[in-house]
Amino acid sequence: MPTIADRVLQTIHRYGMFQPGQYAGVAVSGGADSVALLHILLELAPALDLRLAVLHLDHMLRGQESRADADFVRDLAGTLGLPFHLAEVDVAGLAARSGDNLEQAARSARYEFFGQFLSRDFNRIALGHTRSDQAETVLFRFLRGAGTGGLAGIRPVTSAGFVRPLIDIDRAHVEQYLTSRGIPWREDATNRSTDFARNRIRHELLPQLTRDWNPSMAETLARTADWAQAEEAWWDHQLSGLAGRILICKPPIVLARVDDLRQLPLAVARRLIRRAVEIAKGDLRSIGFEHVEAILAMAATTEGSGRTQAPGLDIYRSFEWLRLAPIGRETLENRNFRLPLTIPGSVTIPQTGIVIHLQLIDGRDCSYNEEMGRLDWDRVSGALELRNWRPGDQYHPAGGDGTVKLKTLFQNSRIPLWERRAWPVITRADRIIWTRRFGPAMEYVATPDSRLVLCVRETE
């Protein structure tokens, strides 16, 4: 019968967790799972050609007990002859500042701590999650209404460099391994508290389901995660190409044509929206089924405009476009701008990256042929200003029938609401003499008789 180390080695090879010669940090809390992980990896290190170090984060939540955990892990690392790295984080204070619960704040603190080492010292960080943790995670997410992405549970390997060699081992087998070898570990009293939802699943719900419904419930849930992970890997591959064709990404802003979304099968459209949300928001935290459906409902009509919000995101529909962007990205304070112009010269429009270039040329060298960016310098010379469009702005565009509000031009040209916010106009004494796309004002447009011509050109 294979030993637990043999089974862990199989898991490591199955998922390609390590490469020969790598330096791995082992996250050790002092609990049974992480202590067993450290001993097993130390046993396998020669065969895997691995160098190991021990990492411990003191969450400062349990006073002397937390400090005793840190001392235990420090002594363990010293006994095994391994480098030891310790950090302390006031997780309670972090939770109060961030609005997260203690579990979320502790998790964020741990991954920030580990991430510092991944970017600087280690090739991998090994975490002690077991198949029991996997089963609890899948059940927890199912109860909260997760799709297959959530039911994929804990990934054995992540792109960031985290690996979980015990993911195919039950917690009971881990404790048997330690007990049979006389290896001590620390017990965290909070793991027994049913104040936490995950502990209620571990100590109450999952045992009840195992007893009354399925003796192999933990294994069934872990297999569900394995199945879902394979499904998600396939979808990720498919969505990468589809997102490249349909989504216009200017992080953190994402645009999509509603016509493209309406033509997709519902399952594909839902996943593409989740991908767009992830790009714009940076993660899918707190994003539920109802948020995805609300976004798709905005895209369902052939015409319309609207706005909805999801956690951390503003979503707009305007004409044929959907736009996703972080909440608070645009306010009146950072939207409005007034910039003096130097002739010749260039100026960048805030928040857009668009550059307006201004140049004076001899009128005899001009070609007019419907060129929209040429103004008669003799009529416009003086102090010029570049600003964004404001409600009520109007002017008489060259070639037009008379004075018209810019808002009317925007609507007729189907310019989405978000593009209008930083829409540039050039003014002289508060009179609009040029605006993007619609060109010079009638009274300032250059003609073949113009002696000097101000050319306005934009680049991105």
URRAQUI-V114645 format. One record per residue. N is the residue number from 1. RES is the residue in three letters. PHI is phi in radians with two decimals (* if undefined). OMEGA is omega in radians with two decimals (999 if undefined). Layout:
N:RES:PHI:OMEGA + N:RES:PHI:OMEGA
This chain:
1:MET:*:-3.12 + 2:PRO:-1.15:3.08 + 3:THR:-1.34:3.12 + 4:ILE:-1.12:3.09 + 5:ALA:-1.15:3.09 + 6:ASP:-1.07:-3.12 + 7:ARG:-1.17:3.10 + 8:VAL:-1.15:3.11 + 9:LEU:-1.08:3.09 + 10:GLN:-1.07:3.12 + 11:THR:-1.10:3.14 + 12:ILE:-1.06:3.13 + 13:HIS:-1.22:-3.11 + 14:ARG:-1.01:-3.06 + 15:TYR:-1.78:-3.14 + 16:GLY:1.02:-3.01 + 17:MET:-1.21:-3.09 + 18:PHE:-2.29:2.99 + 19:GLN:-2.05:-3.13 + 20:PRO:-0.95:3.09 + 21:GLY:1.52:-3.10 + 22:GLN:-1.36:3.11 + 23:TYR:-1.94:-3.04 + 24:ALA:-2.06:2.97 + 25:GLY:-1.59:3.12 + 26:VAL:-1.91:3.13 + 27:ALA:-1.36:-3.07 + 28:VAL:-2.16:3.10 + 29:SER:-1.51:-3.02 + 30:GLY:1.88:3.10 + 31:GLY:-1.31:-3.04 + 32:ALA:-1.02:-3.04 + 33:ASP:-1.09:-3.08 + 34:SER:-1.26:3.09 + 35:VAL:-1.15:3.09 + 36:ALA:-1.09:3.12 + 37:LEU:-0.99:-3.11 + 38:LEU:-1.09:-3.12 + 39:HIS:-1.13:-3.11 + 40:ILE:-1.17:3.13 + 41:LEU:-1.13:3.10 + 42:LEU:-1.14:3.09 + 43:GLU:-1.18:-3.08 + 44:LEU:-1.55:-3.02 + 45:ALA:-0.96:3.14 + 46:PRO:-1.07:-3.13 + 47:ALA:-1.18:-3.11 + 48:LEU:-1.58:-3.07 + 49:ASP:0.97:-3.12 + 50:LEU:-1.94:2.89 + 51:ARG:-1.85:-3.03 + 52:LEU:-2.14:2.97 + 53:ALA:-2.50:-3.07 + 54:VAL:-1.94:3.10 + 55:LEU:-2.07:3.09 + 56:HIS:-2.49:3.07 + 57:LEU:-1.98:3.07 + 58:ASP:-1.53:-3.10 + 59:HIS:-1.36:3.10 + 60:MET:1.00:-3.10 + 61:LEU:-1.77:-3.00 + 62:ARG:-2.18:3.03 + 63:GLY:1.00:-3.09 + 64:GLN:-1.09:3.14 + 65:GLU:-1.12:3.09 + 66:SER:-1.12:3.13 + 67:ARG:-1.15:3.10 + 68:ALA:-1.16:3.06 + 69:ASP:-1.06:-3.14 + 70:ALA:-1.09:3.12 + 71:ASP:-1.12:3.13 + 72:PHE:-1.06:-3.11 + 73:VAL:-1.20:3.09 + 74:ARG:-1.04:3.13 + 75:ASP:-1.13:3.13 + 76:LEU:-1.08:3.12 + 77:ALA:-1.07:3.13 + 78:GLY:-1.12:3.12 + 79:THR:-1.07:-3.11 + 80:LEU:-1.51:3.11 + 81:GLY:1.24:-3.09 + 82:LEU:-1.98:3.04 + 83:PRO:-1.04:-3.08 + 84:PHE:-2.23:3.13 + 85:HIS:-2.22:-3.07 + 86:LEU:-2.18:2.99 + 87:ALA:-2.44:3.09 + 88:GLU:-2.12:3.11 + 89:VAL:-2.37:3.07 + 90:ASP:-1.37:-3.05 + 91:VAL:-1.14:3.12 + 92:ALA:-1.06:3.09 + 93:GLY:-1.15:3.11 + 94:LEU:-1.08:3.12 + 95:ALA:-1.12:-3.14 + 96:ALA:-1.12:-3.13 + 97:ARG:-1.28:-3.04 + 98:SER:-1.55:-3.05 + 99:GLY:1.47:3.09 + 100:ASP:-1.37:2.97 + 101:ASN:-1.36:-3.05 + 102:LEU:-1.07:-3.13 + 103:GLU:-1.08:-3.13 + 104:GLN:-1.15:-3.13 + 105:ALA:-1.13:3.13 + 106:ALA:-1.14:3.13 + 107:ARG:-1.12:3.12 + 108:SER:-1.07:-3.13 + 109:ALA:-1.12:3.14 + 110:ARG:-1.09:-3.06 + 111:TYR:-1.24:3.03 + 112:GLU:-1.18:3.10 + 113:PHE:-1.06:-3.13 + 114:PHE:-1.13:-3.09 + 115:GLY:-1.07:3.10 + 116:GLN:-1.07:-3.14 + 117:PHE:-1.33:3.12 + 118:LEU:-1.11:-3.11 + 119:SER:-1.40:-3.00 + 120:ARG:-2.12:-2.94 + 121:ASP:-2.12:-2.93 + 122:PHE:-1.84:3.02 + 123:ASN:-1.47:-3.11 + 124:ARG:-2.50:2.92 + 125:ILE:-2.08:-3.14 + 126:ALA:-1.65:-3.13 + 127:LEU:-1.99:-2.98 + 128:GLY:-1.64:3.12 + 129:HIS:-1.20:-3.10 + 130:THR:-1.92:3.07 + 131:ARG:-1.12:3.08 + 132:SER:-1.12:3.06 + 133:ASP:-1.06:3.13 + 134:GLN:-1.07:-3.13 + 135:ALA:-1.08:-3.14 + 136:GLU:-1.11:3.14 + 137:THR:-1.14:-3.13 + 138:VAL:-1.09:3.13 + 139:LEU:-1.12:3.13 + 140:PHE:-1.05:-3.11 + 141:ARG:-1.24:3.07 + 142:PHE:-1.07:-3.13 + 143:LEU:-1.13:3.12 + 144:ARG:-1.58:3.05 + 145:GLY:1.58:-3.11 + 146:ALA:-1.29:2.96 + 147:GLY:-1.53:-3.08 + 148:THR:-1.14:3.07 + 149:GLY:-1.07:3.10 + 150:GLY:-1.28:-3.13 + 151:LEU:-1.24:3.03 + 152:ALA:-1.17:2.98 + 153:GLY:1.15:-3.07 + 154:ILE:-1.54:3.14 + 155:ARG:-1.31:3.08 + 156:PRO:-1.09:3.14 + 157:VAL:-2.40:3.08 + 158:THR:-2.04:3.13 + 159:SER:-1.15:3.14 + 160:ALA:-1.32:3.12 + 161:GLY:1.96:3.08 + 162:PHE:-1.54:3.12 + 163:VAL:-2.28:-3.08 + 164:ARG:-2.31:-3.05 + 165:PRO:-1.14:-3.12 + 166:LEU:-1.63:-2.98 + 167:ILE:-1.14:3.09 + 168:ASP:-1.82:-3.09 + 169:ILE:-2.00:3.09 + 170:ASP:-1.28:3.13 + 171:ARG:-1.05:-3.13 + 172:ALA:-1.08:3.12 + 173:HIS:-1.20:3.08 + 174:VAL:-1.08:-3.12 + 175:GLU:-1.19:3.06 + 176:GLN:-1.09:3.12 + 177:TYR:-1.03:-3.12 + 178:LEU:-1.19:-3.10 + 179:THR:-1.11:-3.10 + 180:SER:-1.13:-3.13 + 181:ARG:-1.85:3.13 + 182:GLY:1.15:-3.13 + 183:ILE:-1.60:-3.13 + 184:PRO:-1.40:3.02 + 185:TRP:-2.58:-3.12 + 186:ARG:-1.79:3.06 + 187:GLU:-1.87:3.08 + 188:ASP:-1.56:-3.08 + 189:ALA:-1.05:-3.12 + 190:THR:-1.18:3.11 + 191:ASN:-1.19:3.13 + 192:ARG:-1.70:-3.08 + 193:SER:-1.32:3.11 + 194:THR:-1.50:3.02 + 195:ASP:-1.21:-3.13 + 196:PHE:-1.70:-3.09 + 197:ALA:-1.01:-3.11 + 198:ARG:-1.12:3.11 + 199:ASN:-1.21:3.08 + 200:ARG:-1.15:3.06 + 201:ILE:-1.12:-3.08 + 202:ARG:-1.16:-2.97 + 203:HIS:-1.70:-3.06 + 204:GLU:-2.13:-2.99 + 205:LEU:-1.20:-3.10 + 206:LEU:-1.10:3.06 + 207:PRO:-1.06:3.12 + 208:GLN:-1.17:3.11 + 209:LEU:-1.12:3.11 + 210:THR:-1.15:-3.12 + 211:ARG:-1.25:-2.96 + 212:ASP:-1.72:-3.00 + 213:TRP:-2.18:-3.04 + 214:ASN:-2.66:-3.13 + 215:PRO:-1.04:-3.14 + 216:SER:-1.86:-3.04 + 217:MET:-1.02:-3.12 + 218:ALA:-1.07:3.13 + 219:GLU:-1.15:3.12 + 220:THR:-1.08:3.14 + 221:LEU:-1.16:3.11 + 222:ALA:-1.13:3.09 + 223:ARG:-1.17:3.06 + 224:THR:-1.02:3.10 + 225:ALA:-1.11:-3.14 + 226:ASP:-1.09:3.10 + 227:TRP:-1.07:-3.10 + 228:ALA:-1.14:3.12 + 229:GLN:-1.09:3.10 + 230:ALA:-1.14:3.09 + 231:GLU:-1.06:-3.10 + 232:GLU:-1.15:3.11 + 233:ALA:-1.08:3.11 + 234:TRP:-1.13:-3.14 + 235:TRP:-1.11:3.12 + 236:ASP:-1.01:3.13 + 237:HIS:-1.12:-3.13 + 238:GLN:-1.13:-3.06 + 239:LEU:-1.24:-3.14 + 240:SER:-1.03:3.11 + 241:GLY:-1.23:-3.11 + 242:LEU:-1.15:3.13 + 243:ALA:-1.09:3.11 + 244:GLY:-1.11:-3.13 + 245:ARG:-1.54:-2.98 + 246:ILE:-1.83:-3.09 + 247:LEU:-1.57:3.02 + 248:ILE:-1.81:-3.01 + 249:CYS:-1.84:3.00 + 250:LYS:-2.26:-2.96 + 251:PRO:-0.77:0.10 + 252:PRO:-1.62:-3.13 + 253:ILE:-1.76:3.10 + 254:VAL:-2.23:3.11 + 255:LEU:-2.06:3.06 + 256:ALA:-2.63:3.06 + 257:ARG:-1.38:-3.11 + 258:VAL:-1.16:3.11 + 259:ASP:-1.04:3.13 + 260:ASP:-1.13:-3.13 + 261:LEU:-1.18:-3.10 + 262:ARG:-1.16:-3.11 + 263:GLN:-1.44:-3.10 + 264:LEU:-1.50:2.94 + 265:PRO:-0.99:-3.03 + 266:LEU:-0.99:-3.12 + 267:ALA:-1.08:3.14 + 268:VAL:-1.26:-3.13 + 269:ALA:-1.06:3.13 + 270:ARG:-1.06:-3.12 + 271:ARG:-1.20:3.12 + 272:LEU:-1.17:3.08 + 273:ILE:-1.13:3.09 + 274:ARG:-1.09:3.09 + 275:ARG:-1.12:3.11 + 276:ALA:-1.10:3.11 + 277:VAL:-1.06:-3.11 + 278:GLU:-1.11:3.12 + 279:ILE:-1.17:-3.07 + 280:ALA:-1.28:-3.04 + 281:LYS:-1.62:-3.09 + 282:GLY:1.70:3.09 + 283:ASP:-2.87:3.12 + 284:LEU:-1.97:-3.09 + 285:ARG:-1.07:3.12 + 286:SER:1.22:3.10 + 287:ILE:-1.53:-3.09 + 288:GLY:-1.96:3.13 + 289:PHE:-0.96:-3.07 + 290:GLU:-1.13:3.13 + 291:HIS:-1.23:3.12 + 292:VAL:-1.11:-3.13 + 293:GLU:-1.14:3.11 + 294:ALA:-1.12:3.12 + 295:ILE:-1.17:3.12 + 296:LEU:-1.14:3.11 + 297:ALA:-1.12:3.09 + 298:MET:-1.13:-3.11 + 299:ALA:-1.50:-2.97 + 300:ALA:-1.28:-3.08 + 301:THR:-1.51:-3.13 + 302:THR:-1.30:3.10 + 303:GLU:-2.36:3.03 + 304:GLY:2.55:3.04 + 305:SER:-2.49:-3.14 + 306:GLY:3.04:-3.13 + 307:ARG:-2.61:2.99 + 308:THR:-2.47:3.12 + 309:GLN:-2.27:2.97 + 310:ALA:-2.18:-3.12 + 311:PRO:-0.90:3.11 + 312:GLY:1.47:-3.04 + 313:LEU:-2.34:2.90 + 314:ASP:-1.84:3.12 + 315:ILE:-2.15:-3.13 + 316:TYR:-2.03:2.92 + 317:ARG:-2.06:3.07 + 318:SER:-2.54:-3.06 + 319:PHE:0.94:-3.05 + 320:GLU:-1.67:-3.04 + 321:TRP:-2.10:2.89 + 322:LEU:-1.93:3.13 + 323:ARG:-2.36:3.08 + 324:LEU:-2.03:-3.13 + 325:ALA:-2.67:3.11 + 326:PRO:-1.05:3.08 + 327:ILE:-1.10:3.08 + 328:GLY:1.48:-3.13 + 329:ARG:-1.16:-3.09 + 330:GLU:-2.17:3.04 + 331:THR:-2.29:3.11 + 332:LEU:-1.05:-3.10 + 333:GLU:-1.16:-3.11 + 334:ASN:-1.72:3.12 + 335:ARG:-1.54:-3.06 + 336:ASN:-1.35:3.10 + 337:PHE:-2.57:3.03 + 338:ARG:-2.43:-3.07 + 339:LEU:-2.27:3.07 + 340:PRO:-1.20:-3.10 + 341:LEU:-1.89:3.03 + 342:THR:-1.92:-3.10 + 343:ILE:-1.96:-0.15 + 344:PRO:-1.31:3.12 + 345:GLY:2.96:-3.14 + 346:SER:-2.42:3.10 + 347:VAL:-2.53:3.13 + 348:THR:-1.66:3.12 + 349:ILE:-1.33:-3.12 + 350:PRO:-0.98:3.06 + 351:GLN:1.24:-3.05 + 352:THR:-2.12:-3.03 + 353:GLY:1.43:3.11 + 354:ILE:-1.32:-3.14 + 355:VAL:-1.97:3.08 + 356:ILE:-1.73:-3.14 + 357:HIS:-1.89:3.13 + 358:LEU:-2.18:-3.07 + 359:GLN:-2.53:3.05 + 360:LEU:-1.71:3.10 + 361:ILE:-2.33:3.10 + 362:ASP:-1.17:-3.12 + 363:GLY:-1.02:-3.11 + 364:ARG:-1.25:-3.12 + 365:ASP:-1.63:-3.04 + 366:CYS:-1.48:2.92 + 367:SER:-2.03:-2.96 + 368:TYR:-1.67:2.97 + 369:ASN:0.16:3.07 + 370:GLU:1.08:3.07 + 371:GLU:-1.17:-3.02 + 372:MET:-1.63:-3.00 + 373:GLY:-1.95:-3.07 + 374:ARG:-2.13:-3.11 + 375:LEU:-2.17:3.12 + 376:ASP:-1.32:-3.03 + 377:TRP:-1.14:-3.13 + 378:ASP:-1.10:-3.14 + 379:ARG:-1.57:-3.06 + 380:VAL:-1.87:-3.04 + 381:SER:-0.97:-3.07 + 382:GLY:2.37:-3.12 + 383:ALA:-1.26:3.12 + 384:LEU:-1.95:-3.11 + 385:GLU:-2.38:3.03 + 386:LEU:-1.84:3.08 + 387:ARG:-2.49:3.08 + 388:ASN:-1.52:3.08 + 389:TRP:-1.04:3.08 + 390:ARG:-2.18:3.09 + 391:PRO:-0.94:-3.13 + 392:GLY:1.66:3.13 + 393:ASP:-1.05:3.09 + 394:GLN:-2.65:3.06 + 395:TYR:-2.88:3.14 + 396:HIS:-1.84:-3.12 + 397:PRO:-1.20:3.11 + 398:ALA:-1.00:-3.12 + 399:GLY:1.52:-3.14 + 400:GLY:-1.51:-3.09 + 401:ASP:-1.49:-3.12 + 402:GLY:2.88:-3.13 + 403:THR:-1.17:-3.11 + 404:VAL:-2.52:3.08 + 405:LYS:-1.27:3.09 + 406:LEU:-1.06:3.12 + 407:LYS:-1.02:3.10 + 408:THR:-1.16:3.10 + 409:LEU:-1.10:3.11 + 410:PHE:-1.05:-3.11 + 411:GLN:-1.14:-3.13 + 412:ASN:-1.13:-3.12 + 413:SER:-1.64:3.10 + 414:ARG:0.98:3.10 + 415:ILE:-1.53:-3.09 + 416:PRO:-1.03:-3.07 + 417:LEU:-0.98:-3.05 + 418:TRP:-1.22:3.10 + 419:GLU:-1.30:-3.08 + 420:ARG:-1.29:-2.95 + 421:ARG:-1.04:-3.14 + 422:ALA:-1.88:-3.09 + 423:TRP:-1.12:-3.01 + 424:PRO:-1.46:2.97 + 425:VAL:-2.28:3.05 + 426:ILE:-1.87:-3.11 + 427:THR:-2.13:2.99 + 428:ARG:-2.30:-3.09 + 429:ALA:0.92:3.09 + 430:ASP:1.20:3.05 + 431:ARG:-1.77:3.14 + 432:ILE:-1.28:3.11 + 433:ILE:-1.93:3.12 + 434:TRP:-2.82:2.99 + 435:THR:-2.51:-3.11 + 436:ARG:-0.94:3.07 + 437:ARG:1.24:-3.06 + 438:PHE:-1.65:2.91 + 439:GLY:1.42:-3.07 + 440:PRO:-1.22:2.97 + 441:ALA:-1.25:-3.06 + 442:MET:-0.94:-3.04 + 443:GLU:-1.36:-3.12 + 444:TYR:-2.05:-3.07 + 445:VAL:-1.16:3.13 + 446:ALA:-1.26:3.11 + 447:THR:-2.24:3.08 + 448:PRO:-1.03:-3.14 + 449:ASP:-1.59:-3.09 + 450:SER:-1.17:-3.12 + 451:ARG:-1.37:3.06 + 452:LEU:-2.16:-3.09 + 453:VAL:-2.15:3.02 + 454:LEU:-1.59:3.13 + 455:CYS:-1.68:3.10 + 456:VAL:-1.95:-3.09 + 457:ARG:-2.37:3.13 + 458:GLU:-2.16:3.05 + 459:THR:-2.37:3.08 + 460:GLU:-2.09:999
